């Protein structure tokens, strides 16, 4: 299976939605991203993720 690539714009939009209070699992499902990928992306870009909502 080919790995999906997310553009910087898509990642920024995703992180903004999460920061605004969206539930991470719903957000990941909406964007077709696993929660593991979400948390790896947060760690890579240096976002403080706090607790899972």
C-alpha positions as CSV (number, residue, x, y, z in Angstrom):
1,X,0.0,0.0,0.0
2,X,1.3,3.4,-0.9
3,X,2.0,5.8,1.9
4,X,-0.1,9.0,1.9
5,X,1.9,12.2,2.0
6,X,0.4,15.2,3.7
7,X,1.3,18.7,2.6
8,X,2.6,21.3,5.0
9,X,-0.7,23.2,4.6
10,X,-2.7,20.1,5.5
11,X,-0.6,19.5,8.6
12,X,-1.0,23.1,9.7
13,X,-4.8,22.9,9.2
14,X,-4.9,19.7,11.2
15,X,-2.8,21.1,14.1
16,X,-4.9,24.3,14.1
17,X,-8.1,22.3,14.4
18,X,-6.6,20.2,17.2
19,X,-5.5,23.4,19.0
20,X,-9.0,24.8,18.7
21,X,-10.3,21.8,20.7
22,X,-11.3,19.2,18.2
23,X,-11.1,15.5,19.4
24,X,-7.9,14.0,18.0
25,X,-9.4,10.6,17.0
26,X,-12.2,12.3,15.1
27,X,-9.8,14.7,13.5
28,X,-7.5,11.9,12.4
29,X,-10.5,10.0,10.9
30,X,-11.6,13.1,9.0
31,X,-8.2,13.6,7.4
32,X,-7.4,9.9,6.9
33,X,-4.5,9.9,9.3
34,X,-3.7,7.4,12.1
35,X,-3.5,8.8,15.6
36,X,0.1,7.5,15.7
37,X,1.0,9.6,12.7
38,X,-0.7,12.6,14.3
39,X,1.4,12.3,17.5
40,X,4.6,11.7,15.5
41,X,3.9,14.8,13.4
42,X,3.3,16.8,16.6
43,X,6.6,15.6,18.0
44,X,8.4,16.4,14.7
45,X,7.2,19.9,14.5
46,X,7.5,20.6,18.2
47,X,3.9,21.0,19.2
48,X,2.9,20.5,22.8
49,X,0.1,18.1,22.6
50,X,-0.9,17.9,26.3
51,X,-3.6,15.3,27.0
52,X,-5.7,13.5,24.5
53,X,-9.2,15.0,24.2
